Amino acid sequence: MRLLLVNSFYSPNVIGGAERVVELLAQLLVRKGHEVAVASLNLHSPRAWSETVRGVKVYYLPLKNLYVPFKTARPNVFRKAIWHAADSYNASMAGLFARVLRQETPDLVHTHNLAGFSVAVWKAVKRHGLPLVHTLHDHYLLCPRSAMFRGGRNCTDICTDCRLYAWPRRRMTTLVDAVVGVSHYILDRHLAYGYFTRSKRYVVYNGYDVPKGGMPQSRVERSDSESNTAFPLRFGYLGRLHPTKGVDQLLRSFLALPSGRAELRIAGKGEPEYEANLKKMTKERADVQWLGFMPPEEFFKAVDVLVVPSLLQDSAPMVVLEAMGNGVPVLGARRGGIPELVGEAGWVFDPDKPGDLEAHLRRCLGDPAEVKVMSQRARERAKLFSSENMLSSYLRIYESLLKESAR
């Protein structure tokens, strides 16, 4: 098959989990013998160019909009509004993308995050009569900020101003032949608002593979489940330090635990002022370690339980899969797709229930045998999210659409 993938960013411009998943999928497809190209945005130059990245031909297209995200320092509200309005249906980007279509002549197009491109690229795909798959990684089609989180709270409905941006996006979903959610949560959220009424619907979880050679048993798995010999228990947080991620709630809950029974290791970076305020909370505490940036495979060797305290509705955070793949159970917030990823291989707490996170931290401290069982379950559950499962699921979708197209 000749396949064209579309995502806002691609290596080396990695912003989040979606970029890592698209790159993994592209490389897996190439290894299976398929011809793969990727269309992405060029953040560093006003010209279009292409290069081959580990067997994948990547087109880096200049962004035709008011400013370039991540390069423009804090655009004002007016400029943001204009940018998002243009991004609801950006005909200029569709024109650039159409050139890639003509050059690549793919059998099928698979779009992912479309911020910067806009849903106008779907129109270009259909003008070429090609099957179209779209994967939902976040709330971009519902909310211009992609999060449905405002004023410190999750939005229970699409805001009035967001409806103006979302209207053309919803209309264009009728062009999509197959829609894929990276969790049941994110797919159901879009269907509830009348999106993708004519599309086939699937859930394909993101893929993650344990590092080569496999991981040795975790410290908890090796410990005597009837004793506390492996403790103090090491809780960990890995990710961006941002108010929506619930790190401050995690700190308050941890600091309420009995001294000497546990440690908290935090890996990640954030805005300097916010990060400094977080560190002030733990200035007198040696049992809280701030690790900065740290490779996941190294981080998971240093923790026994991963805490994912998100306040916003995360669709399918990759850190959950990474933890389980390394035999680390997850204590996750009841938000978005987190509970369905964790399953029976961890614990879920309610961020809106006062004291619930602290109670779950105490539960882990009080029952090392349960933590050991959860570590073993996490390692086993991680097999469900293998890259091979992800690849085979997408190939079945592609082949089904191509057969229909041939008929």
Summary of the structure (lengths in Angstrom):
residues: 407
radius of gyration: 22.0
end to end distance: 16.9
largest distance: 69.5
contacts: 1375
relative contact order: 0.11
helix: 41%
strand: 19%
